[in-house]
C-alpha cells in the first residue's frame, strides 16, 4: 500500500470518527476528572548521548529553571542542541491513565520514568512539532518524568499544559487535535485528484484552466497535510516524505496560480503575469533540484533551508502584490471575474501576509494556522471563475449553433436559388429559340398582309414576344454564376472568422479545429461568397470526423504566386468513385444532403479564377486544396 493510499484511508477513518463522535455519547472508564500539569522545569544538556544512556542529565549540579505554560519558549544557548524537561506526576485514580503532551517543540524526543525509556522519537528531518499520547501505570503516580529534547533549530520546550486523564478521553482529544489539518488537506487532495480525472471527460478547451486550478488545490493540499502533526506521529517511517511535501507544494503553488491567472486574464498589463510566471517556473525548478541535492550534503541542505525560506516568502509577497495590482486594474475596467476573484484572493492574501510577517516577527517561532481558513475563500473564487468560463463557453456554443442554424438556412435557400437558376437557364435556352423563330414569321406575315386589322394583331403579337424575350433575358441574367462587388480580401481574417464560427460545431462533434495561416495573404473576391465556399468544405470535414478527430486549416503563398488553402481532416474518407462525383448536383453521401453545397463551392472558386482539388483515402481522411491567384494589397 503506497503512501497516498494510506493518507486517503486515514482521511476516511478520521471522517467516520468525527461523525460517530458527534452522533453518539462516549463514556470513560473512570469518573475522575482530568488533571492539567501547568508547571515544569528545564535544564540544558551538553552531552545528549550520555544522558540518553543514563536516563538522567549528565550534569547533576546544573540549576533547573522553572517554567509554566504561559511562558515563552526559552532562548537556546549557543552550541547547545539539547535540554531536559521534567515534571512530577500527581496522584490519580484512572482505570487506564495516560498523558497527553501537546505543542512539544523538539526534533527528537525521549521520555524516561525511573530512568526507564518509555517513549522515543528520532527524526532525520527538521520537523519540531510533537503531539504525544503516552500510557502510564498506577505505580508511576508521584514519579518524576524526564523528557530529553534535541533540535537543530533555535527553539526547544513545551507550550501547553500536560493533561493527565483516562486514556479513552485523551485518545479522542488526541485524534481531534489535528483533525482539521487532515480533513482539510485530505478533502482538497481528493478534489484536486477528481479534477485531474475530469481530463478524461471534458473537452480539451477546458483542460488548461482546469489543470492549473487542480494543481493549485493539489499544492495547497500537500502543504496542509505536511503540517499535520498526526501524520508525522502515525507514519514515522514516511515522516521525511511528509515533511518535504510542503517544499514541493510551496514551490509549485505560485507557478500553478500564475498559469491559472494567465489563462483567465491573459498576459496582464505589460505582460507582467506572463513574465512573472516564467520567472516562477525557473525559481521553482531550481528550488526542487536544490531540494533533491540537499540530501547529498549537509552544507547544501543548510543553504537550501536559508535561501528557499527567503525565496518562498519573497515570491509569495511579491506575487500577491502583483496579482492584487493586476486585479485592481481589471476591477476598474468592471471585469466581473476580477471582482469575484479579488474578493476571495484579497481575504486570503491579507491573512497570508499577516501570518508571514508575524512568523518572522516571532523569529520563526510561530505555527502558521489561520491561512488554512482563508484558503477556502480563495479556492471558492477560483472555482466560481472557472465555472463562469465553462458556462460562458457553453452559452457561446449555443449562440454559435443558432448562428450556424441561421447560416445553414441561408445556405439551403442559396442552394434552392441555385436550382431555380439552373432550371431558369435551361428553360430560357429551350424557349428563346422557338420564340425568335415565331417572331420572324410574324414579321414576314405583317409585311405581306394587306389587312390593316390583321397587321395590328401581328404588331401586338410581336410586342408580346419581345416582352417574353426580355423576361427570358432576365432569367438568363439571374442564372449567370458571377460575383458582384469584388474587393481585395485578407485570407487570414476570413479564416479566423470561419474558425470562430465553426469551433463550437467541431467541439460538439468531439473534434478539434486548428488554423495556421501566414500573414499578408490577399485575393480578389466577395467575402460572403468565399466564406460560403470555405464553410461548405470545413463543415463536411467536421461531419466526417469521429470523437477525438481533428481538422486543420493551413494557408500560405506558393512559388507560383497563388494563395493555397489546405483543409485536412482525419475522418472517414472516401473511395475513388465518391471522389470523382464530388461537385455533381444531387450527389451526396449524407442522408439529407443534396450535393449542391460543393457544387456552389466549385462555381464560386472558379469565378475567382481558382480551382479546388480533393484527395482522400478511405478510413484515413480527406484533404481539400484550394488554389486562388494572389492579389497584392
VOGU-3710 file (C-alpha; in Angstrom, 3 decimals, decimal comma):
1> xxxxxxxxxx> 0,000/0,000/0,000  1,572/3,305/-1,064  1,771/6,473/0,950  -1,073/8,394/-0,714  -3,426/5,437/-0,330  -2,686/5,467/3,395  -3,494/9,175/3,569  -6,856/8,542/1,919  -7,577/5,717/4,382  -6,622/7,964/7,312
11> xxxxxxxxxx> -8,882/10,692/5,977  -11,859/8,324/5,662  -11,195/6,869/9,117  -10,989/10,286/10,737  -14,123/11,444/8,945  -16,013/8,424/10,276  -14,591/9,092/13,733  -15,818/12,686/13,684  -19,329/11,779/12,567  -19,566/8,969/15,090
21> xxxxxxxxxx> -18,353/11,215/17,910  -20,936/13,819/17,059  -23,686/11,251/16,853  -23,067/9,182/19,967  -22,025/9,701/23,569  -18,812/8,122/24,850  -18,278/7,118/28,431  -14,864/6,985/30,105  -13,927/4,024/32,242  -13,482/6,348/35,222
31> xxxxxxxxxx> -15,432/9,307/36,504  -12,295/11,090/37,724  -11,646/14,480/36,107  -8,551/15,085/34,019  -5,641/16,910/35,610  -3,566/19,650/33,956  0,133/19,868/34,785  0,904/23,526/34,180  4,448/23,813/35,570  7,699/22,027/34,782
41> xxxxxxxxxx> 11,453/22,528/34,929  14,135/22,633/32,230  17,903/22,254/32,158  20,284/22,450/29,155  22,222/19,335/28,209  25,778/19,308/26,782  26,082/15,556/26,258  22,713/14,211/24,995  24,160/10,819/24,028  25,484/10,063/27,524
51> xxxxxxxxxx> 22,348/11,497/29,093  20,167/9,201/26,965  22,234/6,222/28,070  21,788/7,117/31,739  18,197/8,310/31,509  19,168/11,423/33,505  21,031/14,753/32,995  24,806/14,397/32,633  25,488/17,493/34,796  23,650/16,875/38,033
61> xxxxxxxxxx> 24,969/20,086/39,587  23,317/22,302/36,996  20,472/24,555/38,034  16,927/23,657/36,902  14,784/26,540/35,592  11,056/26,688/36,297  8,532/27,290/33,504  4,766/27,323/33,072  2,532/27,071/30,008  2,109/30,871/29,947
71> xxxxxxxxxx> 5,854/31,448/29,490  7,551/31,849/26,121  9,991/29,216/24,954  13,472/29,834/26,389  16,245/31,041/24,109  18,677/28,225/23,495  22,324/28,971/24,420  24,941/28,904/21,687  26,318/25,473/20,756  23,616/23,755/22,847
81> xxxxxxxxxx> 21,195/21,486/20,957  19,572/19,521/23,794  17,686/20,039/27,036  15,932/18,109/29,766  12,365/18,813/30,800  10,929/17,303/33,970  7,658/17,309/35,887  6,146/15,227/38,668  3,069/13,094/38,161  0,306/13,739/40,739
91> xxxxxxxxxx> -1,870/11,138/42,423  -4,501/9,759/40,059  -7,258/7,182/40,040  -7,840/6,144/36,432  -8,550/2,720/35,015  -6,223/3,375/32,071  -4,202/6,521/32,826  -2,457/8,398/30,004  -0,518/11,604/29,433  -1,288/13,971/26,558
101> xxxxxxxxxx> 1,705/16,189/25,778  0,850/18,887/23,213  2,935/21,542/21,489  6,230/19,960/22,446  8,899/21,693/20,345  11,828/19,395/19,514  13,082/17,250/16,662  13,995/14,204/18,769  12,181/13,212/21,968  12,987/10,573/24,591
111> xxxxxxxxxx> 10,827/10,116/27,727  12,030/8,360/30,909  10,349/7,352/34,157  12,647/5,947/36,848  15,430/6,046/34,222  13,421/3,657/32,061  12,878/4,667/28,451  9,128/4,547/27,753  8,955/6,662/24,560  11,421/7,575/21,823
121> xxxxxxxxxx> 11,089/9,500/18,563  14,126/10,317/16,393  13,691/12,223/13,135  16,120/12,645/10,272  14,383/15,815/9,099  13,892/19,201/10,820  10,291/18,890/11,955  9,941/20,163/15,540  6,290/19,688/16,456  5,173/16,792/18,639
131> xxxxxxxxxx> 1,808/15,567/19,910  2,326/12,598/22,243  -0,237/10,307/23,852  1,620/8,224/26,455  0,194/5,451/28,630  1,336/5,314/32,257  0,668/2,873/35,095  -0,782/3,333/38,566  2,602/2,538/40,130  4,130/5,583/38,400
141> xxxxxxxxxx> 1,993/8,077/40,333  4,060/10,776/42,100  7,079/9,787/39,986  9,270/12,322/38,153  9,016/12,218/34,345  12,164/13,224/32,432  11,971/14,278/28,766  15,171/14,615/26,736  14,736/17,082/23,879  17,029/17,646/20,912
151> xxxxxxxxxx> 16,763/20,027/17,954  18,842/21,787/15,318  16,663/24,895/15,374  16,646/27,826/17,784  13,662/26,750/19,875  13,139/23,998/22,363  10,496/23,419/25,014  6,805/22,989/25,832  3,995/25,451/25,083  0,826/23,916/26,548
161> xxxxxxxxxx> -0,139/22,196/29,806  0,304/18,430/30,077  -3,026/16,624/30,516  -3,348/13,539/32,740  -6,560/11,572/32,370  -8,421/8,500/31,160  -6,891/7,002/28,020  -10,238/6,818/26,213  -10,978/10,513/26,734  -7,472/11,655/25,873
171> xxxxxxxxxx> -7,447/9,482/22,744  -10,419/11,426/21,431  -8,721/14,724/22,220  -5,544/13,459/20,569  -7,421/12,375/17,429  -9,379/15,623/17,156  -6,419/17,880/17,783  -5,034/17,534/14,245  -8,305/16,514/12,646  -8,698/19,900/10,967
181> xxxxxxxxxx> -5,437/19,660/9,019  -6,092/16,095/7,885  -9,719/16,737/6,916  -8,945/19,962/5,048  -5,857/18,564/3,350  -7,476/15,225/2,508  -10,598/16,907/1,131  -8,581/19,261/-1,076  -6,400/16,363/-2,213  -9,438/14,331/-3,278
191> xxxxxxxxxx> -10,942/17,387/-5,010  -7,743/18,007/-6,981  -7,445/14,347/-7,982  -11,092/14,432/-9,062  -10,373/17,497/-11,192  -7,432/15,726/-12,820  -9,711/12,769/-13,613  -12,075/15,173/-15,370  -9,480/15,352/-18,153  -10,966/12,120/-19,463
201> xxxxxxxxxx> -14,455/13,571/-19,853  -14,068/17,274/-20,608  -13,318/18,926/-23,909  -9,724/19,954/-24,488  -10,597/23,643/-24,496  -11,254/23,447/-20,728  -8,152/21,455/-19,785  -5,675/24,324/-19,355  -7,806/26,194/-16,820  -8,953/23,044/-15,037
211> xxxxxxxxxx> -5,461/21,519/-14,812  -3,895/24,714/-13,414  -6,717/25,066/-10,858  -6,349/21,389/-9,927  -2,597/21,928/-9,497  -3,230/24,923/-7,210  -5,591/22,906/-4,997  -3,212/19,914/-5,049  -0,274/22,068/-3,876  -2,340/23,588/-1,076
221> xxxxxxxxxx> -3,453/20,106/-0,002  0,178/18,914/0,170  1,168/21,927/2,252  -1,672/21,463/4,738  -1,094/17,707/5,089  2,630/18,208/5,612  1,865/20,433/8,615  -0,299/17,812/10,305  1,375/16,519/13,457  -0,890/13,475/13,362
231> xxxxxxxxxx> 0,634/12,207/10,106  4,152/12,692/11,480  3,144/10,738/14,580  1,149/7,968/12,904  3,507/7,463/9,935  7,005/7,973/11,315  8,567/5,886/8,550  7,241/8,361/5,984  7,979/11,441/8,086  10,658/12,800/5,784
241> xxxxxxxxxx> 8,378/12,433/2,745  5,526/14,169/4,593  7,811/16,990/5,720  9,168/17,774/2,248  5,682/17,682/0,733  5,443/21,268/1,984  8,520/22,260/-0,026  7,191/20,579/-3,174  3,746/22,121/-2,767  5,037/25,607/-1,962
251> xxxxxxxxxx> 7,426/25,573/-4,928  4,684/24,532/-7,357  1,911/26,714/-5,923  2,827/30,123/-7,346  3,616/28,884/-10,904  0,306/26,994/-10,985  -1,522/30,041/-9,687  0,003/32,332/-12,306  -0,746/29,820/-15,088  -4,395/29,922/-13,990
261> xxxxxxxxxx> -4,410/33,732/-13,902  -2,761/33,885/-17,316  -5,433/31,549/-18,702  -8,252/33,678/-17,273  -6,929/37,238/-17,697  -4,252/36,893/-20,371  -0,724/38,289/-20,194  -1,690/41,176/-17,937  -0,543/44,799/-18,246  2,889/44,976/-19,884
271> xxxxxxxxxx> 2,916/41,171/-19,877  3,643/41,113/-16,120  1,628/37,963/-15,407  3,406/36,017/-18,147  6,843/37,319/-17,190  6,420/36,548/-13,502  5,014/33,124/-14,368  8,123/32,308/-16,391  10,317/33,553/-13,535  8,336/31,426/-11,066
281> xxxxxxxxxx> 8,787/28,315/-13,198  12,564/28,842/-13,220  12,736/29,547/-9,465  10,569/26,535/-8,668  12,592/24,206/-10,898  15,860/25,360/-9,298  14,398/25,046/-5,781  13,156/21,492/-6,367  16,510/20,425/-7,863  18,217/22,095/-4,902
291> xxxxxxxxxx> 15,938/20,160/-2,559  16,998/16,822/-4,044  20,632/17,894/-3,947  20,285/18,778/-0,248  20,005/15,069/0,602  23,581/14,598/-0,606  25,357/17,176/1,559  24,594/18,897/4,856  26,176/22,127/3,541  23,765/22,127/0,602
301> xxxxxxxxxx> 20,874/21,416/2,991  21,703/24,366/5,241  21,964/26,744/2,291  18,770/25,301/0,842  16,799/25,990/4,026  18,062/29,565/4,237  17,626/30,503/0,587  14,320/28,761/-0,054  12,746/30,235/3,084  13,590/33,712/1,825
311> xxxxxxxxxx> 12,657/32,924/-1,801  9,332/31,379/-0,807  8,368/34,308/1,406  9,578/36,770/-1,246  7,724/35,158/-4,130  4,544/34,876/-2,084  4,642/38,539/-1,061  5,731/39,848/-4,493  3,373/37,500/-6,326  0,433/38,505/-4,141
321> xxxxxxxxxx> 1,174/42,192/-4,659  1,497/41,707/-8,432  -1,745/39,755/-8,690  -3,527/42,244/-6,471  -2,372/45,197/-8,605  -3,486/43,427/-11,790  -6,828/42,575/-10,221  -7,386/46,186/-9,179  -6,698/47,220/-12,775  -9,207/44,673/-14,088
331> xxxxxxxxxx> -11,738/45,673/-11,441  -11,500/49,300/-12,559  -12,377/48,001/-16,031  -15,519/46,465/-14,433  -14,396/42,910/-15,110  -16,827/40,714/-13,135  -14,386/37,825/-12,898  -11,752/40,152/-11,462  -14,218/41,433/-8,864  -15,100/37,881/-7,776
341> xxxxxxxxxx> -11,518/36,691/-7,533  -10,336/39,909/-5,869  -12,783/39,356/-3,032  -11,628/35,792/-2,360  -7,964/36,407/-3,076  -7,856/39,622/-1,065  -9,133/37,853/2,049  -6,649/35,012/1,634  -3,692/37,278/0,766  -4,342/39,517/3,771
351> xxxxxxxxxx> -4,308/36,563/6,166  -1,261/35,005/4,462  0,824/38,193/4,504  -0,053/38,990/8,117  0,855/35,467/9,211  4,161/35,502/7,339  5,052/38,882/8,845  4,104/37,604/12,297  6,132/34,443/11,647  9,292/36,490/11,154
361> xxxxxxxxxx> 8,438/38,882/13,996  8,294/35,844/16,288  11,681/34,716/14,957  10,029/31,801/13,126  8,645/30,565/16,471  5,042/30,581/15,257  2,834/27,947/13,632  1,083/29,213/10,515  -2,577/28,420/11,122  -5,200/30,949/10,007
371> xxxxxxxxxx> -4,221/30,839/6,324  -5,949/27,432/6,143  -9,306/29,173/6,624  -8,535/31,980/4,221  -7,620/29,472/1,530  -11,242/28,349/1,187  -12,406/31,794/0,134  -9,654/31,903/-2,461  -10,379/28,411/-3,820  -14,105/29,175/-3,917
381> xxxxxxxxxx> -13,388/32,272/-6,012  -11,194/30,260/-8,407  -13,867/27,592/-8,809  -16,535/30,232/-9,456  -14,339/31,850/-12,114  -13,716/28,540/-13,874  -17,420/27,635/-13,674  -18,296/31,008/-15,198  -15,858/30,397/-18,041  -17,308/26,955/-18,748
391> xxxxxxxxxx> -20,833/28,415/-18,666  -19,808/31,255/-20,962  -18,267/28,783/-23,385  -21,457/26,758/-23,315  -23,534/29,858/-23,987  -21,143/30,760/-26,792  -21,592/27,293/-28,265  -25,362/27,742/-28,128  -25,051/31,181/-29,724  -22,773/29,868/-32,466
401> xxxxxxxxxx> -25,146/26,959/-33,003  -28,006/29,390/-33,529  -25,869/31,432/-35,916  -24,940/28,261/-37,740  -28,589/27,314/-37,980  -29,371/30,715/-39,498  -26,425/30,413/-41,864  -27,472/26,872/-42,776  -30,949/28,136/-43,593  -29,419/30,818/-45,747
411> xxxxxxxxxx> -27,239/28,204/-47,396  -30,221/25,974/-48,108  -32,017/28,967/-49,556  -28,972/29,714/-51,688  -28,888/26,126/-52,893  -32,590/26,292/-53,750  -31,991/29,524/-55,635  -29,177/27,799/-57,465  -31,559/25,043/-58,552  -34,059/27,646/-59,692
421> xxxxxxxxxx> -31,329/29,485/-61,609  -30,273/26,292/-63,384  -33,882/25,498/-64,201  -34,404/29,068/-65,393  -31,302/28,883/-67,584  -32,426/25,591/-69,085  -35,974/26,775/-69,733  -34,804/30,110/-71,114  -32,408/28,421/-73,511  -35,086/25,994/-74,788
431> xxxxxxxxxx> -37,870/28,602/-75,066  -35,938/31,524/-76,519  -35,172/29,838/-79,865  -38,829/28,960/-80,725  -39,870/32,472/-79,730  -37,324/34,035/-82,088  -38,480/31,807/-84,954  -42,124/32,686/-84,286  -41,270/36,404/-84,190  -39,531/36,155/-87,561
441> xxxxxxxxxx> -42,512/34,560/-89,263  -44,877/37,115/-87,752  -42,736/39,922/-89,169  -42,931/38,328/-92,639  -46,681/37,906/-92,402  -47,112/41,513/-91,290  -45,179/42,801/-94,290  -47,186/40,707/-96,788  -50,578/41,346/-95,201  -52,879/43,976/-96,785
451> xxxxxxxxxx> -55,454/43,922/-93,986  -54,752/46,706/-91,526  -56,655/44,937/-88,798  -54,529/41,818/-89,224  -51,355/43,959/-89,248  -52,412/45,449/-85,912  -52,864/41,985/-84,418  -49,420/40,950/-85,689  -47,747/44,053/-84,241  -49,399/43,279/-80,905
461> xxxxxxxxxx> -48,208/39,652/-81,090  -44,617/40,737/-81,921  -44,622/43,194/-78,985  -45,718/40,402/-76,612  -42,988/38,117/-77,970  -40,427/40,876/-77,357  -41,732/41,253/-73,802  -41,401/37,490/-73,276  -37,845/37,646/-74,653  -36,970/40,384/-72,147
471> xxxxxxxxxx> -38,289/38,186/-69,306  -36,169/35,266/-70,565  -33,125/37,573/-70,678  -33,747/38,432/-67,026  -33,838/34,686/-66,220  -30,506/34,180/-68,010  -29,003/37,108/-66,111  -30,209/35,537/-62,808  -28,707/32,173/-63,783  -25,199/33,500/-64,509
481> xxxxxxxxxx> -22,676/32,441/-61,744  -20,993/35,801/-61,349  -19,698/37,519/-58,176  -20,596/41,142/-57,779  -18,935/43,748/-55,548  -15,499/42,112/-55,531  -12,745/43,538/-53,397  -9,326/42,556/-52,044  -9,818/40,065/-49,202  -7,433/39,293/-46,343
491> xxxxxxxxxx> -7,371/35,483/-46,282  -6,136/35,359/-42,671  -9,065/37,451/-41,451  -11,534/35,357/-43,423  -10,151/32,125/-41,963  -10,175/33,494/-38,400  -13,807/34,460/-38,886  -14,600/30,944/-40,078  -12,642/29,485/-37,150  -14,745/31,440/-34,654
501> xxxxxxxxxx> -17,949/30,263/-36,316  -17,083/26,563/-36,634  -15,055/25,786/-33,470  -18,257/25,257/-31,425  -19,558/22,824/-34,073  -16,230/20,943/-34,014  -16,289/20,793/-30,209  -19,834/19,473/-30,194  -18,704/16,769/-32,632  -15,856/15,888/-30,241
511> xxxxxxxxxx> -13,126/17,223/-32,531  -10,550/19,979/-32,606  -10,312/22,710/-35,265  -6,963/24,485/-35,723  -5,991/27,302/-38,082  -2,431/28,090/-39,156  -2,210/30,933/-41,642  0,545/33,161/-42,902  0,036/36,912/-42,826  -0,314/39,211/-45,869
521> xxxxxxxxxx> -2,352/36,775/-47,980  -4,781/38,585/-50,279  -7,169/37,520/-53,065  -9,821/39,158/-55,226  -13,374/38,123/-54,352  -16,504/38,636/-52,333  -16,239/37,994/-48,580  -19,637/36,336/-48,151  -19,148/34,102/-51,213  -15,647/32,987/-50,146
531> xxxxxxxxxx> -16,915/32,346/-46,594  -19,763/30,280/-48,020  -17,370/28,201/-50,123  -14,926/27,510/-47,279  -17,636/26,702/-44,727  -19,106/24,126/-47,128  -15,793/22,233/-47,139  -14,946/22,632/-43,433  -18,458/21,675/-42,367  -18,213/18,460/-44,426
541> xxxxxxxxxx> -14,895/17,672/-42,679  -16,440/18,233/-39,229  -19,332/15,927/-40,047  -16,896/13,268/-41,299  -14,776/13,016/-38,119  -15,458/10,950/-35,029  -14,871/11,860/-31,361  -11,216/12,840/-30,904  -10,831/13,804/-34,562  -9,134/16,917/-35,872
551> xxxxxxxxxx> -9,455/19,396/-38,733  -6,526/21,598/-39,692  -6,710/24,649/-41,958  -3,447/25,982/-43,348  -2,979/28,938/-45,700  0,235/30,017/-47,428  1,640/31,522/-50,633  3,212/29,060/-53,089  6,010/29,654/-55,577  3,573/30,403/-58,426
561> xxxxxxxxxx> 2,108/33,389/-56,512  -1,097/31,543/-55,668  -2,752/31,509/-52,266  -3,126/27,892/-51,151  -5,803/26,991/-48,592  -5,326/23,432/-47,349  -8,147/21,810/-45,348  -7,310/18,378/-43,930  -9,257/16,041/-41,644  -8,768/12,536/-40,239
571> xxxxxxxxxx> -12,362/11,492/-40,798  -13,899/8,511/-42,568  -12,507/9,415/-46,007  -13,876/8,494/-49,461  -13,142/5,941/-52,149  -12,219/6,820/-55,722  -15,798/6,571/-57,014  -17,119/9,092/-54,462  -14,143/11,366/-55,054  -14,876/11,635/-58,784
581> xxxxxxxxxx> -18,510/12,572/-58,259  -17,837/15,473/-55,876  -19,465/18,652/-57,151  -22,171/16,942/-59,163  -25,708/18,199/-58,493  -27,923/15,957/-56,382  -24,995/13,673/-55,401  -24,291/13,424/-51,667  -23,275/10,769/-49,118  -25,419/12,446/-46,449
591> xxxxxxxxxx> -28,897/11,109/-45,802  -30,389/14,615/-46,126  -27,791/16,108/-48,456  -28,477/17,494/-51,929  -24,897/17,699/-53,174  -25,422/21,343/-54,134  -23,139/22,730/-51,422  -19,908/21,563/-53,038  -21,295/22,453/-56,475  -21,750/26,030/-55,281
601> xxxxxxxxxx> -18,217/25,944/-53,808  -16,725/24,810/-57,114  -18,564/27,576/-59,008  -17,545/30,305/-56,526  -13,862/29,326/-56,666  -13,999/29,057/-60,452  -15,397/32,589/-60,736  -12,454/33,748/-58,532  -10,131/32,216/-61,183  -9,189/29,436/-58,790
611> xxxxxxxxxx> -9,631/25,694/-58,595  -10,411/23,058/-55,975  -8,887/19,587/-55,703  -9,800/16,786/-53,307  -7,565/13,927/-52,139  -8,941/11,206/-49,900  -8,220/7,715/-48,572  -10,944/5,548/-47,095  -10,561/5,291/-43,308  -7,696/7,832/-43,152
621> xxxxxxxxxx> -9,153/11,215/-44,073  -9,716/13,838/-46,744  -7,684/16,801/-47,938  -9,070/19,756/-49,909  -6,619/22,050/-51,705  -7,938/25,431/-52,884  -5,730/27,465/-55,204  -6,604/31,145/-55,851  -4,425/33,764/-57,607  -2,835/36,179/-55,154
631> xxx> -3,773/39,859/-55,181  -1,294/42,472/-53,995  -2,844/44,862/-51,468
//
